[in-house]
Amino acid sequence: MPNGLEITKTAIDDFRKIQRYMTIAKKENATETYAELKREYLSLKAILTVAGVDLTDIDEIKE
């Protein structure tokens, strides 16, 4: 069973990946894809915030 640190690391990795995909979707003007990725981004952002992760340096989207 994963511990809190492993769960947080996975969430951070997913957060970075989603941001990368959001950047690509925005560049390609894929509005539906971007909107769906944004939902995932906001969920991960909420989880990381509750976990006490400082998003200042890793949040490139800032929405």
C-alpha positions in Angstrom: 0.0 0.0 0.0 1.5 3.4 -1.0 2.3 5.9 1.8 1.5 9.6 1.8 4.8 10.6 0.3 4.3 8.2 -2.7 0.8 9.4 -3.2 2.0 13.1 -3.2 4.8 12.3 -5.6 2.4 10.7 -8.0 0.0 13.6 -7.8 2.8 16.1 -8.4 4.0 14.1 -11.5 0.4 14.0 -12.8 0.0 17.7 -12.1 3.1 18.5 -14.2 2.0 16.2 -17.0 -1.5 17.7 -17.1 0.0 21.2 -17.3 2.2 20.1 -20.2 -0.8 18.7 -22.1 -2.8 21.9 -21.3 0.0 24.0 -22.9 -0.1 21.9 -26.0 -3.9 21.9 -26.2 -4.0 25.7 -25.9 -1.3 26.1 -28.6 -3.3 23.8 -30.9 -6.5 25.7 -30.0 -8.1 22.4 -28.9 -10.7 24.0 -26.7 -12.6 20.9 -25.7 -9.4 19.0 -24.8 -8.1 22.0 -22.9 -11.4 22.3 -20.9 -11.3 18.6 -20.0 -7.6 18.8 -19.0 -8.4 21.9 -16.9 -11.0 19.9 -14.9 -8.2 17.4 -14.0 -5.8 20.2 -13.3 -8.1 21.8 -10.8 -8.7 18.5 -9.1 -5.0 17.8 -8.8 -4.4 21.3 -7.6 -7.0 21.0 -4.9 -5.5 17.6 -3.7 -2.0 19.0 -3.6 -3.1 22.2 -1.8 -4.9 20.1 0.9 -1.7 17.9 1.1 0.2 21.1 1.9 2.3 21.2 -1.3 3.6 24.7 -2.2 2.5 25.1 -5.8 4.4 28.4 -6.4 7.2 26.9 -8.4 5.4 24.1 -10.1 2.1 25.7 -11.2 2.9 27.0 -14.7 -0.8 27.5 -15.7 -1.9 29.5 -12.7 -5.6 29.3 -13.3 
